Amino acid sequence: MRIALNIVGSILVLSGAVWFQQGINLLPGSFMTGQIRWAVYGGIAVVSGIALLLGANRPRKDHR
C-alpha cells in the first residue's frame, strides 16, 4: 500500500507542478496556458500529493 501511495503522490506532485506552470503562463503550449484556473488546480494537486507522500512515509508505531 505504501508503494502505491508513493506513486500516486509523486504523480500528483509532478502533474500539479506542470498544471501550475501552464496556468501562470510559464510553460506554454496547451489549452491550459494562461488560465488561472489551472494554476489553482495545480496548486491543489501539489499540496494533495505532498500530503499523500508525507502520510505514506510517516513512521509507524509497533503494535505488539
PDBQT receptor file of N, H, CA, C and O in Angstrom, charges set to zero:
ATOM      1  N   MET A   1       0.823  -1.195   0.000  1.00  0.00    +0.000 N 
ATOM      2  CA  MET A   1       0.000   0.000   0.000  1.00  0.00    +0.000 C 
ATOM      3  C   MET A   1       0.865   1.256   0.000  1.00  0.00    +0.000 C 
ATOM      4  O   MET A   1       0.538   2.252  -0.645  1.00  0.00    +0.000 OA
ATOM      5  N   ARG A   2       1.976   1.192   0.735  1.00  0.00    +0.000 N 
ATOM      6  H   ARG A   2       2.242   0.383   1.259  1.00  0.00    +0.000 HD
ATOM      7  CA  ARG A   2       2.867   2.356   0.828  1.00  0.00    +0.000 C 
ATOM      8  C   ARG A   2       3.442   2.710  -0.544  1.00  0.00    +0.000 C 
ATOM      9  O   ARG A   2       3.574   3.886  -0.881  1.00  0.00    +0.000 OA
ATOM     10  N   ILE A   3       3.778   1.701  -1.323  1.00  0.00    +0.000 N 
ATOM     11  H   ILE A   3       3.671   0.745  -1.049  1.00  0.00    +0.000 HD
ATOM     12  CA  ILE A   3       4.342   1.940  -2.657  1.00  0.00    +0.000 C 
ATOM     13  C   ILE A   3       3.307   2.616  -3.553  1.00  0.00    +0.000 C 
ATOM     14  O   ILE A   3       3.629   3.559  -4.276  1.00  0.00    +0.000 OA
ATOM     15  N   ALA A   4       2.073   2.138  -3.506  1.00  0.00    +0.000 N 
ATOM     16  H   ALA A   4       1.812   1.372  -2.919  1.00  0.00    +0.000 HD
ATOM     17  CA  ALA A   4       1.016   2.723  -4.324  1.00  0.00    +0.000 C 
ATOM     18  C   ALA A   4       0.773   4.184  -3.948  1.00  0.00    +0.000 C 
ATOM     19  O   ALA A   4       0.608   5.027  -4.830  1.00  0.00    +0.000 OA
ATOM     20  N   LEU A   5       0.750   4.493  -2.651  1.00  0.00    +0.000 N 
ATOM     21  H   LEU A   5       0.884   3.809  -1.935  1.00  0.00    +0.000 HD
ATOM     22  CA  LEU A   5       0.550   5.874  -2.213  1.00  0.00    +0.000 C 
ATOM     23  C   LEU A   5       1.711   6.759  -2.645  1.00  0.00    +0.000 C 
ATOM     24  O   LEU A   5       1.505   7.916  -3.013  1.00  0.00    +0.000 OA
ATOM     25  N   ASN A   6       2.924   6.227  -2.603  1.00  0.00    +0.000 N 
ATOM     26  H   ASN A   6       3.091   5.288  -2.305  1.00  0.00    +0.000 HD
ATOM     27  CA  ASN A   6       4.082   6.989  -3.062  1.00  0.00    +0.000 C 
ATOM     28  C   ASN A   6       4.003   7.286  -4.557  1.00  0.00    +0.000 C 
ATOM     29  O   ASN A   6       4.338   8.387  -4.994  1.00  0.00    +0.000 OA
ATOM     30  N   ILE A   7       3.562   6.312  -5.331  1.00  0.00    +0.000 N 
ATOM     31  H   ILE A   7       3.290   5.418  -4.976  1.00  0.00    +0.000 HD
ATOM     32  CA  ILE A   7       3.439   6.511  -6.778  1.00  0.00    +0.000 C 
ATOM     33  C   ILE A   7       2.366   7.549  -7.083  1.00  0.00    +0.000 C 
ATOM     34  O   ILE A   7       2.597   8.469  -7.868  1.00  0.00    +0.000 OA
ATOM     35  N   VAL A   8       1.199   7.409  -6.471  1.00  0.00    +0.000 N 
ATOM     36  H   VAL A   8       1.011   6.662  -5.833  1.00  0.00    +0.000 HD
ATOM     37  CA  VAL A   8       0.107   8.359  -6.713  1.00  0.00    +0.000 C 
ATOM     38  C   VAL A   8       0.498   9.761  -6.242  1.00  0.00    +0.000 C 
ATOM     39  O   VAL A   8       0.229  10.745  -6.931  1.00  0.00    +0.000 OA
ATOM     40  N   GLY A   9       1.128   9.855  -5.079  1.00  0.00    +0.000 N 
ATOM     41  H   GLY A   9       1.347   9.056  -4.519  1.00  0.00    +0.000 HD
ATOM     42  CA  GLY A   9       1.568  11.146  -4.566  1.00  0.00    +0.000 C 
ATOM     43  C   GLY A   9       2.576  11.811  -5.483  1.00  0.00    +0.000 C 
ATOM     44  O   GLY A   9       2.503  13.017  -5.719  1.00  0.00    +0.000 OA
ATOM     45  N   SER A  10       3.511  11.039  -5.999  1.00  0.00    +0.000 N 
ATOM     46  H   SER A  10       3.570  10.059  -5.808  1.00  0.00    +0.000 HD
ATOM     47  CA  SER A  10       4.523  11.580  -6.913  1.00  0.00    +0.000 C 
ATOM     48  C   SER A  10       3.898  12.069  -8.218  1.00  0.00    +0.000 C 
ATOM     49  O   SER A  10       4.261  13.127  -8.732  1.00  0.00    +0.000 OA
ATOM     50  N   ILE A  11       2.963  11.293  -8.744  1.00  0.00    +0.000 N 
ATOM     51  H   ILE A  11       2.668  10.433  -8.326  1.00  0.00    +0.000 HD
ATOM     52  CA  ILE A  11       2.282  11.695  -9.975  1.00  0.00    +0.000 C 
ATOM     53  C   ILE A  11       1.493  12.977  -9.750  1.00  0.00    +0.000 C 
ATOM     54  O   ILE A  11       1.490  13.859 -10.610  1.00  0.00    +0.000 OA
ATOM     55  N   LEU A  12       0.825  13.093  -8.608  1.00  0.00    +0.000 N 
ATOM     56  H   LEU A  12       0.828  12.377  -7.910  1.00  0.00    +0.000 HD
ATOM     57  CA  LEU A  12       0.082  14.312  -8.300  1.00  0.00    +0.000 C 
ATOM     58  C   LEU A  12       1.000  15.527  -8.202  1.00  0.00    +0.000 C 
ATOM     59  O   LEU A  12       0.675  16.596  -8.718  1.00  0.00    +0.000 OA
ATOM     60  N   VAL A  13       2.135  15.366  -7.547  1.00  0.00    +0.000 N 
ATOM     61  H   VAL A  13       2.399  14.497  -7.128  1.00  0.00    +0.000 HD
ATOM     62  CA  VAL A  13       3.071  16.483  -7.418  1.00  0.00    +0.000 C 
ATOM     63  C   VAL A  13       3.599  16.904  -8.793  1.00  0.00    +0.000 C 
ATOM     64  O   VAL A  13       3.625  18.095  -9.106  1.00  0.00    +0.000 OA
ATOM     65  N   LEU A  14       4.016  15.950  -9.603  1.00  0.00    +0.000 N 
ATOM     66  H   LEU A  14       3.995  14.983  -9.349  1.00  0.00    +0.000 HD
ATOM     67  CA  LEU A  14       4.577  16.277 -10.917  1.00  0.00    +0.000 C 
ATOM     68  C   LEU A  14       3.541  16.887 -11.856  1.00  0.00    +0.000 C 
ATOM     69  O   LEU A  14       3.804  17.913 -12.484  1.00  0.00    +0.000 OA
ATOM     70  N   SER A  15       2.375  16.271 -11.956  1.00  0.00    +0.000 N 
ATOM     71  H   SER A  15       2.162  15.438 -11.446  1.00  0.00    +0.000 HD
ATOM     72  CA  SER A  15       1.361  16.814 -12.856  1.00  0.00    +0.000 C 
ATOM     73  C   SER A  15       0.828  18.144 -12.334  1.00  0.00    +0.000 C 
ATOM     74  O   SER A  15       0.534  19.045 -13.120  1.00  0.00    +0.000 OA
ATOM     75  N   GLY A  16       0.704  18.272 -11.028  1.00  0.00    +0.000 N 
ATOM     76  H   GLY A  16       0.943  17.540 -10.390  1.00  0.00    +0.000 HD
ATOM     77  CA  GLY A  16       0.259  19.538 -10.454  1.00  0.00    +0.000 C 
ATOM     78  C   GLY A  16       1.243  20.660 -10.723  1.00  0.00    +0.000 C 
ATOM     79  O   GLY A  16       0.840  21.798 -10.963  1.00  0.00    +0.000 OA
ATOM     80  N   ALA A  17       2.527  20.348 -10.686  1.00  0.00    +0.000 N 
ATOM     81  H   ALA A  17       2.855  19.424 -10.492  1.00  0.00    +0.000 HD
ATOM     82  CA  ALA A  17       3.539  21.364 -10.992  1.00  0.00    +0.000 C 
ATOM     83  C   ALA A  17       3.442  21.816 -12.449  1.00  0.00    +0.000 C 
ATOM     84  O   ALA A  17       3.588  23.003 -12.742  1.00  0.00    +0.000 OA
ATOM     85  N   VAL A  18       3.198  20.879 -13.356  1.00  0.00    +0.000 N 
ATOM     86  H   VAL A  18       3.080  19.915 -13.118  1.00  0.00    +0.000 HD
ATOM     87  CA  VAL A  18       3.031  21.228 -14.771  1.00  0.00    +0.000 C 
ATOM     88  C   VAL A  18       1.778  22.077 -14.943  1.00  0.00    +0.000 C 
ATOM     89  O   VAL A  18       1.822  23.101 -15.624  1.00  0.00    +0.000 OA
ATOM     90  N   TRP A  19       0.668  21.675 -14.343  1.00  0.00    +0.000 N 
ATOM     91  H   TRP A  19       0.632  20.843 -13.789  1.00  0.00    +0.000 HD
ATOM     92  CA  TRP A  19      -0.566  22.443 -14.449  1.00  0.00    +0.000 C 
ATOM     93  C   TRP A  19      -0.385  23.855 -13.906  1.00  0.00    +0.000 C 
ATOM     94  O   TRP A  19      -0.855  24.821 -14.507  1.00  0.00    +0.000 OA
ATOM     95  N   PHE A  20       0.294  23.973 -12.770  1.00  0.00    +0.000 N 
ATOM     96  H   PHE A  20       0.676  23.188 -12.282  1.00  0.00    +0.000 HD
ATOM     97  CA  PHE A  20       0.517  25.282 -12.168  1.00  0.00    +0.000 C 
ATOM     98  C   PHE A  20       1.339  26.171 -13.108  1.00  0.00    +0.000 C 
ATOM     99  O   PHE A  20       1.005  27.335 -13.328  1.00  0.00    +0.000 OA
ATOM    100  N   GLN A  21       2.411  25.608 -13.655  1.00  0.00    +0.000 N 
ATOM    101  H   GLN A  21       2.682  24.662 -13.476  1.00  0.00    +0.000 HD
ATOM    102  CA  GLN A  21       3.256  26.398 -14.541  1.00  0.00    +0.000 C 
ATOM    103  C   GLN A  21       2.531  26.795 -15.816  1.00  0.00    +0.000 C 
ATOM    104  O   GLN A  21       2.738  27.896 -16.326  1.00  0.00    +0.000 OA
ATOM    105  N   GLN A  22       1.688  25.920 -16.336  1.00  0.00    +0.000 N 
ATOM    106  H   GLN A  22       1.520  25.025 -15.921  1.00  0.00    +0.000 HD
ATOM    107  CA  GLN A  22       0.907  26.284 -17.513  1.00  0.00    +0.000 C 
ATOM    108  C   GLN A  22      -0.132  27.336 -17.159  1.00  0.00    +0.000 C 
ATOM    109  O   GLN A  22      -0.401  28.241 -17.949  1.00  0.00    +0.000 OA
ATOM    110  N   GLY A  23      -0.712  27.219 -15.978  1.00  0.00    +0.000 N 
ATOM    111  H   GLY A  23      -0.494  26.484 -15.336  1.00  0.00    +0.000 HD
ATOM    112  CA  GLY A  23      -1.733  28.176 -15.563  1.00  0.00    +0.000 C 
ATOM    113  C   GLY A  23      -1.193  29.582 -15.385  1.00  0.00    +0.000 C 
ATOM    114  O   GLY A  23      -1.902  30.557 -15.638  1.00  0.00    +0.000 OA
ATOM    115  N   ILE A  24       0.061  29.697 -14.951  1.00  0.00    +0.000 N 
ATOM    116  H   ILE A  24       0.637  28.905 -14.745  1.00  0.00    +0.000 HD
ATOM    117  CA  ILE A  24       0.638  31.032 -14.777  1.00  0.00    +0.000 C 
ATOM    118  C   ILE A  24       1.439  31.463 -16.004  1.00  0.00    +0.000 C 
ATOM    119  O   ILE A  24       2.194  32.434 -15.947  1.00  0.00    +0.000 OA
ATOM    120  N   ASN A  25       1.276  30.745 -17.104  1.00  0.00    +0.000 N 
ATOM    121  H   ASN A  25       0.664  29.956 -17.150  1.00  0.00    +0.000 HD
ATOM    122  CA  ASN A  25       1.857  31.081 -18.397  1.00  0.00    +0.000 C 
ATOM    123  C   ASN A  25       3.381  30.959 -18.419  1.00  0.00    +0.000 C 
ATOM    124  O   ASN A  25       4.045  31.671 -19.173  1.00  0.00    +0.000 OA
ATOM    125  N   LEU A  26       3.929  30.085 -17.621  1.00  0.00    +0.000 N 
ATOM    126  H   LEU A  26       3.390  29.507 -17.009  1.00  0.00    +0.000 HD
ATOM    127  CA  LEU A  26       5.362  29.842 -17.611  1.00  0.00    +0.000 C 
ATOM    128  C   LEU A  26       5.733  28.730 -18.581  1.00  0.00    +0.000 C 
ATOM    129  O   LEU A  26       6.833  28.724 -19.132  1.00  0.00    +0.000 OA
ATOM    130  N   LEU A  27       4.825  27.799 -18.789  1.00  0.00    +0.000 N 
ATOM    131  H   LEU A  27       3.931  27.804 -18.341  1.00  0.00    +0.000 HD
ATOM    132  CA  LEU A  27       5.049  26.647 -19.656  1.00  0.00    +0.000 C 
ATOM    133  C   LEU A  27       3.974  26.656 -20.745  1.00  0.00    +0.000 C 
ATOM    134  O   LEU A  27       2.883  26.124 -20.540  1.00  0.00    +0.000 OA
ATOM    135  N   PRO A  28       4.271  27.252 -21.889  1.00  0.00    +0.000 N 
ATOM    136  CA  PRO A  28       3.247  27.392 -22.934  1.00  0.00    +0.000 C 
ATOM    137  C   PRO A  28       3.027  26.105 -23.719  1.00  0.00    +0.000 C 
ATOM    138  O   PRO A  28       3.803  25.155 -23.618  1.00  0.00    +0.000 OA
ATOM    139  N   GLY A  29       1.957  26.096 -24.500  1.00  0.00    +0.000 N 
ATOM    140  H   GLY A  29       1.326  26.868 -24.582  1.00  0.00    +0.000 HD
ATOM    141  CA  GLY A  29       1.769  25.019 -25.450  1.00  0.00    +0.000 C 
ATOM    142  C   GLY A  29       0.533  24.172 -25.285  1.00  0.00    +0.000 C 
ATOM    143  O   GLY A  29       0.442  23.111 -25.902  1.00  0.00    +0.000 OA
ATOM    144  N   SER A  30      -0.433  24.595 -24.472  1.00  0.00    +0.000 N 
ATOM    145  H   SER A  30      -0.359  25.457 -23.970  1.00  0.00    +0.000 HD
ATOM    146  CA  SER A  30      -1.660  23.807 -24.364  1.00  0.00    +0.000 C 
ATOM    147  C   SER A  30      -2.837  24.731 -24.084  1.00  0.00    +0.000 C 
ATOM    148  O   SER A  30      -2.672  25.941 -23.928  1.00  0.00    +0.000 OA
ATOM    149  N   PHE A  31      -4.010  24.151 -24.024  1.00  0.00    +0.000 N 
ATOM    150  H   PHE A  31      -4.144  23.169 -24.150  1.00  0.00    +0.000 HD
ATOM    151  CA  PHE A  31      -5.210  24.937 -23.733  1.00  0.00    +0.000 C 
ATOM    152  C   PHE A  31      -5.210  25.483 -22.314  1.00  0.00    +0.000 C 
ATOM    153  O   PHE A  31      -5.988  26.384 -22.002  1.00  0.00    +0.000 OA
ATOM    154  N   MET A  32      -4.349  24.951 -21.445  1.00  0.00    +0.000 N 
ATOM    155  H   MET A  32      -3.717  24.219 -21.698  1.00  0.00    +0.000 HD
ATOM    156  CA  MET A  32      -4.278  25.400 -20.053  1.00  0.00    +0.000 C 
ATOM    157  C   MET A  32      -3.420  26.658 -19.893  1.00  0.00    +0.000 C 
ATOM    158  O   MET A  32      -3.473  27.312 -18.850  1.00  0.00    +0.000 OA
ATOM    159  N   THR A  33      -2.644  26.997 -20.897  1.00  0.00    +0.000 N 
ATOM    160  H   THR A  33      -2.600  26.466 -21.743  1.00  0.00    +0.000 HD
ATOM    161  CA  THR A  33      -1.706  28.106 -20.804  1.00  0.00    +0.000 C 
ATOM    162  C   THR A  33      -2.443  29.420 -20.557  1.00  0.00    +0.000 C 
ATOM    163  O   THR A  33      -3.349  29.799 -21.300  1.00  0.00    +0.000 OA
ATOM    164  N   GLY A  34      -2.031  30.096 -19.501  1.00  0.00    +0.000 N 
ATOM    165  H   GLY A  34      -1.295  29.789 -18.898  1.00  0.00    +0.000 HD
ATOM    166  CA  GLY A  34      -2.603  31.399 -19.175  1.00  0.00    +0.000 C 
ATOM    167  C   GLY A  34      -3.944  31.349 -18.470  1.00  0.00    +0.000 C 
ATOM    168  O   GLY A  34      -4.548  32.395 -18.231  1.00  0.00    +0.000 OA
ATOM    169  N   GLN A  35      -4.422  30.172 -18.134  1.00  0.00    +0.000 N 
ATOM    170  H   GLN A  35      -3.931  29.323 -18.329  1.00  0.00    +0.000 HD
ATOM    171  CA  GLN A  35      -5.710  30.025 -17.448  1.00  0.00    +0.000 C 
ATOM    172  C   GLN A  35      -5.459  29.871 -15.954  1.00  0.00    +0.000 C 
ATOM    173  O   GLN A  35      -4.948  28.840 -15.517  1.00  0.00    +0.000 OA
ATOM    174  N   ILE A  36      -5.808  30.872 -15.175  1.00  0.00    +0.000 N 
ATOM    175  H   ILE A  36      -6.224  31.709 -15.530  1.00  0.00    +0.000 HD
ATOM    176  CA  ILE A  36      -5.519  30.861 -13.737  1.00  0.00    +0.000 C 
ATOM    177  C   ILE A  36      -6.207  29.690 -13.035  1.00  0.00    +0.000 C 
ATOM    178  O   ILE A  36      -5.743  29.233 -11.990  1.00  0.00    +0.000 OA
ATOM    179  N   ARG A  37      -7.291  29.214 -13.597  1.00  0.00    +0.000 N 
ATOM    180  H   ARG A  37      -7.668  29.585 -14.445  1.00  0.00    +0.000 HD
ATOM    181  CA  ARG A  37      -7.995  28.067 -13.022  1.00  0.00    +0.000 C 
ATOM    182  C   ARG A  37      -7.063  26.853 -12.919  1.00  0.00    +0.000 C 
ATOM    183  O   ARG A  37      -7.099  26.118 -11.932  1.00  0.00    +0.000 OA
ATOM    184  N   TRP A  38      -6.233  26.652 -13.942  1.00  0.00    +0.000 N 
ATOM    185  H   TRP A  38      -6.204  27.250 -14.744  1.00  0.00    +0.000 HD
ATOM    186  CA  TRP A  38      -5.311  25.513 -13.943  1.00  0.00    +0.000 C 
ATOM    187  C   TRP A  38      -4.185  25.708 -12.956  1.00  0.00    +0.000 C 
ATOM    188  O   TRP A  38      -3.640  24.732 -12.441  1.00  0.00    +0.000 OA
ATOM    189  N   ALA A  39      -3.822  26.954 -12.679  1.00  0.00    +0.000 N 
ATOM    190  H   ALA A  39      -4.265  27.747 -13.097  1.00  0.00    +0.000 HD
ATOM    191  CA  ALA A  39      -2.821  27.218 -11.644  1.00  0.00    +0.000 C 
ATOM    192  C   ALA A  39      -3.373  26.816 -10.282  1.00  0.00    +0.000 C 
ATOM    193  O   ALA A  39      -2.651  26.252  -9.460  1.00  0.00    +0.000 OA
ATOM    194  N   VAL A  40      -4.640  27.101 -10.044  1.00  0.00    +0.000 N 
ATOM    195  H   VAL A  40      -5.226  27.559 -10.712  1.00  0.00    +0.000 HD
ATOM    196  CA  VAL A  40      -5.278  26.718  -8.783  1.00  0.00    +0.000 C 
ATOM    197  C   VAL A  40      -5.384  25.199  -8.676  1.00  0.00    +0.000 C 
ATOM    198  O   VAL A  40      -5.057  24.625  -7.637  1.00  0.00    +0.000 OA
ATOM    199  N   TYR A  41      -5.840  24.549  -9.747  1.00  0.00    +0.000 N 
ATOM    200  H   TYR A  41      -6.105  25.015 -10.591  1.00  0.00    +0.000 HD
ATOM    201  CA  TYR A  41      -5.926  23.088  -9.749  1.00  0.00    +0.000 C 
ATOM    202  C   TYR A  41      -4.555  22.457  -9.525  1.00  0.00    +0.000 C 
ATOM    203  O   TYR A  41      -4.427  21.472  -8.798  1.00  0.00    +0.000 OA
ATOM    204  N   GLY A  42      -3.546  23.026 -10.146  1.00  0.00    +0.000 N 
ATOM    205  H   GLY A  42      -3.650  23.827 -10.736  1.00  0.00    +0.000 HD
ATOM    206  CA  GLY A  42      -2.193  22.516  -9.982  1.00  0.00    +0.000 C 
ATOM    207  C   GLY A  42      -1.695  22.658  -8.557  1.00  0.00    +0.000 C 
ATOM    208  O   GLY A  42      -1.064  21.749  -8.018  1.00  0.00    +0.000 OA
ATOM    209  N   GLY A  43      -1.979  23.805  -7.945  1.00  0.00    +0.000 N 
ATOM    210  H   GLY A  43      -2.491  24.544  -8.382  1.00  0.00    +0.000 HD
ATOM    211  CA  GLY A  43      -1.589  24.010  -6.551  1.00  0.00    +0.000 C 
ATOM    212  C   GLY A  43      -2.259  23.015  -5.625  1.00  0.00    +0.000 C 
ATOM    213  O   GLY A  43      -1.634  22.479  -4.711  1.00  0.00    +0.000 OA
ATOM    214  N   ILE A  44      -3.535  22.773  -5.870  1.00  0.00    +0.000 N 
ATOM    215  H   ILE A  44      -4.043  23.208  -6.613  1.00  0.00    +0.000 HD
ATOM    216  CA  ILE A  44      -4.271  21.795  -5.055  1.00  0.00    +0.000 C 
ATOM    217  C   ILE A  44      -3.687  20.396  -5.251  1.00  0.00    +0.000 C 
ATOM    218  O   ILE A  44      -3.543  19.644  -4.287  1.00  0.00    +0.000 OA
ATOM    219  N   ALA A  45      -3.351  20.045  -6.486  1.00  0.00    +0.000 N 
ATOM    220  H   ALA A  45      -3.468  20.656  -7.270  1.00  0.00    +0.000 HD
ATOM    221  CA  ALA A  45      -2.776  18.728  -6.769  1.00  0.00    +0.000 C 
ATOM    222  C   ALA A  45      -1.414  18.564  -6.093  1.00  0.00    +0.000 C 
ATOM    223  O   ALA A  45      -1.112  17.500  -5.553  1.00  0.00    +0.000 OA
ATOM    224  N   VAL A  46      -0.591  19.620  -6.123  1.00  0.00    +0.000 N 
ATOM    225  H   VAL A  46      -0.836  20.484  -6.562  1.00  0.00    +0.000 HD
ATOM    226  CA  VAL A  46       0.727  19.540  -5.488  1.00  0.00    +0.000 C 
ATOM    227  C   VAL A  46       0.581  19.351  -3.979  1.00  0.00    +0.000 C 
ATOM    228  O   VAL A  46       1.254  18.506  -3.388  1.00  0.00    +0.000 OA
ATOM    229  N   VAL A  47      -0.289  20.129  -3.365  1.00  0.00    +0.000 N 
ATOM    230  H   VAL A  47      -0.835  20.815  -3.845  1.00  0.00    +0.000 HD
ATOM    231  CA  VAL A  47      -0.491  20.012  -1.908  1.00  0.00    +0.000 C 
ATOM    232  C   VAL A  47      -1.049  18.638  -1.548  1.00  0.00    +0.000 C 
ATOM    233  O   VAL A  47      -0.628  18.038  -0.559  1.00  0.00    +0.000 OA
ATOM    234  N   SER A  48      -1.989  18.138  -2.339  1.00  0.00    +0.000 N 
ATOM    235  H   SER A  48      -2.332  18.626  -3.142  1.00  0.00    +0.000 HD
ATOM    236  CA  SER A  48      -2.547  16.804  -2.087  1.00  0.00    +0.000 C 
ATOM    237  C   SER A  48      -1.484  15.715  -2.246  1.00  0.00    +0.000 C 
ATOM    238  O   SER A  48      -1.431  14.778  -1.450  1.00  0.00    +0.000 OA
ATOM    239  N   GLY A  49      -0.651  15.837  -3.258  1.00  0.00    +0.000 N 
ATOM    240  H   GLY A  49      -0.694  16.598  -3.904  1.00  0.00    +0.000 HD
ATOM    241  CA  GLY A  49       0.412  14.865  -3.471  1.00  0.00    +0.000 C 
ATOM    242  C   GLY A  49       1.426  14.864  -2.338  1.00  0.00    +0.000 C 
ATOM    243  O   GLY A  49       1.879  13.804  -1.906  1.00  0.00    +0.000 OA
ATOM    244  N   ILE A  50       1.782  16.045  -1.859  1.00  0.00    +0.000 N 
ATOM    245  H   ILE A  50       1.414  16.907  -2.210  1.00  0.00    +0.000 HD
ATOM    246  CA  ILE A  50       2.712  16.141  -0.732  1.00  0.00    +0.000 C 
ATOM    247  C   ILE A  50       2.102  15.518   0.517  1.00  0.00    +0.000 C 
ATOM    248  O   ILE A  50       2.787  14.821   1.265  1.00  0.00    +0.000 OA
ATOM    249  N   ALA A  51       0.812  15.769   0.743  1.00  0.00    +0.000 N 
ATOM    250  H   ALA A  51       0.255  16.335   0.136  1.00  0.00    +0.000 HD
ATOM    251  CA  ALA A  51       0.137  15.176   1.903  1.00  0.00    +0.000 C 
ATOM    252  C   ALA A  51       0.136  13.651   1.801  1.00  0.00    +0.000 C 
ATOM    253  O   ALA A  51       0.361  12.966   2.799  1.00  0.00    +0.000 OA
ATOM    254  N   LEU A  52      -0.111  13.121   0.621  1.00  0.00    +0.000 N 
ATOM    255  H   LEU A  52      -0.294  13.678  -0.189  1.00  0.00    +0.000 HD
ATOM    256  CA  LEU A  52      -0.073  11.663   0.428  1.00  0.00    +0.000 C 
ATOM    257  C   LEU A  52       1.322  11.112   0.694  1.00  0.00    +0.000 C 
ATOM    258  O   LEU A  52       1.471  10.087   1.359  1.00  0.00    +0.000 OA
ATOM    259  N   LEU A  53       2.336  11.785   0.180  1.00  0.00    +0.000 N 
ATOM    260  H   LEU A  53       2.215  12.618  -0.360  1.00  0.00    +0.000 HD
ATOM    261  CA  LEU A  53       3.704  11.324   0.393  1.00  0.00    +0.000 C 
ATOM    262  C   LEU A  53       4.086  11.359   1.872  1.00  0.00    +0.000 C 
ATOM    263  O   LEU A  53       4.709  10.427   2.380  1.00  0.00    +0.000 OA
ATOM    264  N   LEU A  54       3.715  12.420   2.545  1.00  0.00    +0.000 N 
ATOM    265  H   LEU A  54       3.209  13.177   2.132  1.00  0.00    +0.000 HD
ATOM    266  CA  LEU A  54       4.015  12.510   3.979  1.00  0.00    +0.000 C 
ATOM    267  C   LEU A  54       3.258  11.452   4.771  1.00  0.00    +0.000 C 
ATOM    268  O   LEU A  54       3.819  10.835   5.676  1.00  0.00    +0.000 OA
ATOM    269  N   GLY A  55       1.995  11.240   4.437  1.00  0.00    +0.000 N 
ATOM    270  H   GLY A  55       1.539  11.741   3.702  1.00  0.00    +0.000 HD
ATOM    271  CA  GLY A  55       1.199  10.232   5.132  1.00  0.00    +0.000 C 
ATOM    272  C   GLY A  55       1.693   8.818   4.889  1.00  0.00    +0.000 C 
ATOM    273  O   GLY A  55       1.672   7.984   5.794  1.00  0.00    +0.000 OA
ATOM    274  N   ALA A  56       2.133   8.547   3.684  1.00  0.00    +0.000 N 
ATOM    275  H   ALA A  56       2.151   9.225   2.948  1.00  0.00    +0.000 HD
ATOM    276  CA  ALA A  56       2.606   7.203   3.349  1.00  0.00    +0.000 C 
ATOM    277  C   ALA A  56       3.955   6.896   3.988  1.00  0.00    +0.000 C 
ATOM    278  O   ALA A  56       4.274   5.733   4.231  1.00  0.00    +0.000 OA
ATOM    279  N   ASN A  57       4.741   7.920   4.260  1.00  0.00    +0.000 N 
ATOM    280  H   ASN A  57       4.482   8.865   4.062  1.00  0.00    +0.000 HD
ATOM    281  CA  ASN A  57       6.099   7.694   4.746  1.00  0.00    +0.000 C 
ATOM    282  C   ASN A  57       6.312   8.079   6.201  1.00  0.00    +0.000 C 
ATOM    283  O   ASN A  57       7.451   8.142   6.663  1.00  0.00    +0.000 OA
ATOM    284  N   ARG A  58       5.234   8.338   6.927  1.00  0.00    +0.000 N 
ATOM    285  H   ARG A  58       4.308   8.287   6.551  1.00  0.00    +0.000 HD
ATOM    286  CA  ARG A  58       5.405   8.665   8.346  1.00  0.00    +0.000 C 
ATOM    287  C   ARG A  58       5.758   7.401   9.118  1.00  0.00    +0.000 C 
ATOM    288  O   ARG A  58       5.367   6.300   8.729  1.00  0.00    +0.000 OA
ATOM    289  N   PRO A  59       6.484   7.557  10.191  1.00  0.00    +0.000 N 
ATOM    290  CA  PRO A  59       6.871   6.374  10.987  1.00  0.00    +0.000 C 
ATOM    291  C   PRO A  59       5.640   5.676  11.586  1.00  0.00    +0.000 C 
ATOM    292  O   PRO A  59       4.707   6.326  12.057  1.00  0.00    +0.000 OA
ATOM    293  N   ARG A  60       5.664   4.380  11.555  1.00  0.00    +0.000 N 
ATOM    294  H   ARG A  60       6.422   3.853  11.172  1.00  0.00    +0.000 HD
ATOM    295  CA  ARG A  60       4.561   3.585  12.102  1.00  0.00    +0.000 C 
ATOM    296  C   ARG A  60       4.910   3.136  13.521  1.00  0.00    +0.000 C 
ATOM    297  O   ARG A  60       6.068   2.848  13.824  1.00  0.00    +0.000 OA
ATOM    298  N   LYS A  61       3.898   3.079  14.384  1.00  0.00    +0.000 N 
ATOM    299  H   LYS A  61       2.957   3.312  14.138  1.00  0.00    +0.000 HD
ATOM    300  CA  LYS A  61       4.092   2.558  15.722  1.00  0.00    +0.000 C 
ATOM    301  C   LYS A  61       3.963   1.039  15.680  1.00  0.00    +0.000 C 
ATOM    302  O   LYS A  61       3.140   0.494  14.945  1.00  0.00    +0.000 OA
ATOM    303  N   ASP A  62       4.782   0.368  16.476  1.00  0.00    +0.000 N 
ATOM    304  H   ASP A  62       5.451   0.811  17.073  1.00  0.00    +0.000 HD
ATOM    305  CA  ASP A  62       4.681  -1.090  16.576  1.00  0.00    +0.000 C 
ATOM    306  C   ASP A  62       3.489  -1.455  17.441  1.00  0.00    +0.000 C 
ATOM    307  O   ASP A  62       3.314  -0.923  18.537  1.00  0.00    +0.000 OA
ATOM    308  N   HIS A  63       2.677  -2.365  16.938  1.00  0.00    +0.000 N 
ATOM    309  H   HIS A  63       2.820  -2.797  16.048  1.00  0.00    +0.000 HD
ATOM    310  CA  HIS A  63       1.520  -2.856  17.705  1.00  0.00    +0.000 C 
ATOM    311  C   HIS A  63       1.828  -4.269  18.162  1.00  0.00    +0.000 C 
ATOM    312  O   HIS A  63       1.578  -5.231  17.437  1.00  0.00    +0.000 OA
ATOM    313  N   ARG A  64       2.368  -4.393  19.363  1.00  0.00    +0.000 N 
ATOM    314  H   ARG A  64       2.571  -3.611  19.952  1.00  0.00    +0.000 HD
ATOM    315  CA  ARG A  64       2.727  -5.718  19.876  1.00  0.00    +0.000 C 
ATOM    316  C   ARG A  64       1.772  -6.165  20.934  1.00  0.00    +0.000 C 
ATOM    317  O   ARG A  64       1.921  -7.259  21.478  1.00  0.00    +0.000 OA
TER     318      ARG A  64
